[in-house]
Amino acid sequence: MVKNLKMLRARKRISQQQLADMLGVSQQSVNKYENHDVEPDIDTLIKMADFFNTSVDFLIGHTDIEHVFETVNKYDLNVHEVALIENFRELDEAEKKLLYDIARTFYSYKH
C-alpha cells in the first residue's frame, strides 16, 4: 500500500481514474495502491512523486517530510570550517543571531 497516496490525491481533488490516466495504469491499480497491500513499480512511484511534487519516501510512508529536498551545493571545507559549522548548529537562535551580526559587521568593515 502506498501510505500517503489517497491523501495526496484527495488534496489535489482528482479521481482515481484521472490519476490512473496520468500514470498509465488502470483505475483498479490505483485503488489497490491506496487500499490494499499492492505496491507499484519504481517507475510508477517516481511518476507519482513527481506529479504530487513530493518524494517516494513520503509516498510510501518512510518519512513525514512531504516536500522535495532541494539540491545543496557542495563545498570543500577544511577542518576549521567544518568545526565552525558544527559548533554554530549547537547554538540557540539568539546566539546564532549574535554571531551572524558579528560576522556581518566584520564583512562590512572589509568591503
Residue pairs with C-beta under 8 A, 6 or more apart in sequence:
1 33
1 34
1 35
1 36
1 37
1 38
1 39
2 33
2 34
2 39
2 40
2 45
2 48
2 59
2 60
3 59
3 60
3 61
4 54
4 58
4 59
4 60
4 61
4 66
5 30
5 33
5 34
5 48
5 59
6 34
6 35
8 52
8 54
8 59
9 16
9 19
9 30
9 34
12 52
15 27
16 27
16 30
16 31
16 34
17 27
17 30
19 30
19 51
20 26
20 27
20 29
20 30
22 47
22 51
23 29
23 30
23 40
23 44
23 47
23 48
23 51
24 47
25 40
25 44
29 38
29 40
32 38
33 39
33 40
39 45
39 60
40 48
42 56
45 56
45 59
45 60
46 56
48 56
48 59
49 55
49 56
49 58
49 59
49 68
52 59
53 67
53 68
54 66
54 67
54 68
55 63
55 65
55 68
55 69
56 62
57 63
57 65
58 64
58 65
58 66
77 85
88 96
88 99
91 99
